[in-house]
């Protein structure tokens, strides 16, 4: 058994929720007899004393933003403790493993079902073997007691009142192969179910810590619909006042439409779905498995079930046209999605990291520029320079609006005017939403990767 502090787990950023990517490895390590220290740089300062006590520092980088922050944090770890073994783990660690190890940011890289490999690394402080592991794990209940309190993280904004939010996963990985997603290169269209009792025990400890709402952070909650329904039913039976949200593909919402009303009755307030685009050609290039007509149908069936659909989008791709971008904004207005769309979505640009399945797509290769190793992405340019110029203008406008906490409707009108100007057209009339309107439930942390 090792003493406290000899292993340090660091989270950098996880969309504003308490980091399960630290809580679960901590539980595996504790079960093996270790007492890891933890640090979440998204809500607490860098603790050099914890770093100096560690022989193994493991950095969670499940997202692109987390990776960029993690590399900066690793430099501080090296400065404070040159002898520590640094391990990066998560989707973006695997995609960028060669750069991370060859440039000295990481001594090892892990991804997939990685926790047993991390325990092995702790035991021998050596290369744990294969970078990506897809062996089935025996899941313990995540260890959360050493993490910052839930009040430090994103809250649920419902009818103008904030509520503490917990975060769990009922499954990991995904059985689909969306080409722009970081999960397929790691999981290869596989997913793993977390036992129901483990999920419920994790919810239980977060409810005890004050959570009134839970986010199911599975890449797709409906990959295993029977398991998802069993978890939701058990959750509601034990905590009838608890609400939740989940993520699911458009096609799964349509396939499982018969269960959506039940999920709403069990406490589901909203569902996030990666709609990505209204252009069927773009959706086919991304291998999304749905069409514009499917998105429209999903909006109808979720509304009929009493669920709020919060679609996410990739606003700018090499195939986005000015006309298509403007039509998309019109769609958001016509479908009353302004309050269901985080303004940052209007500026999101397709990210192509190393290892992306998009790199095998001939239509993508035509637009690719250089790999930016320390930016962890491939550059690409649009054949219409007006689109790239608009992307820059929208990005600046959205960032400025976020800084001044502007009403989402006002930001939407600004973006719509910029798009019209780029096309040489007059600005549309304002969307006309009252400042004191009732807004659908949402998390306080905007979605981006």
Secondary structure, DSSP 4 states (H G I P E B T S, - for coil): -PPTTSEEEEE--STTS--HHHHHHHHHHHHTT---EEEETTTS---HHHHHH-SEEEEE--SHHHHHHHHHHHHHHHHH-TTSEEEEESHHHHHTHHHHHHTTS-SEEEEES-HHHHHHHHHH-S--S-SEE-----PPPP--TTSPPGGGS-EEEETTEEEEEEEE-SEEE-S---TT-TTHHHHTT-EEEPPHHHHHHHHHHHHHTT-SEEEE--S-GGGGHHHHHHHHHHHHHH-TT-EEEEE--HHHHHHTHHHHHHHHHTTEEEEEEEEE-S-HHHHHHTT-S--HHHHHHHHHHHHHHT-EEEEEE--B-TT--HHHHHHHHHHHHHTT-GGGS-GGGGG-B----TT-GGGG-HHHHTTEEEEEGGGTEEEE--SSHHHHHHHHHHHHHHHHHHHTT--HHHHHHHHHHHHHHHTT-PPPPP----TT-----EESSPP--
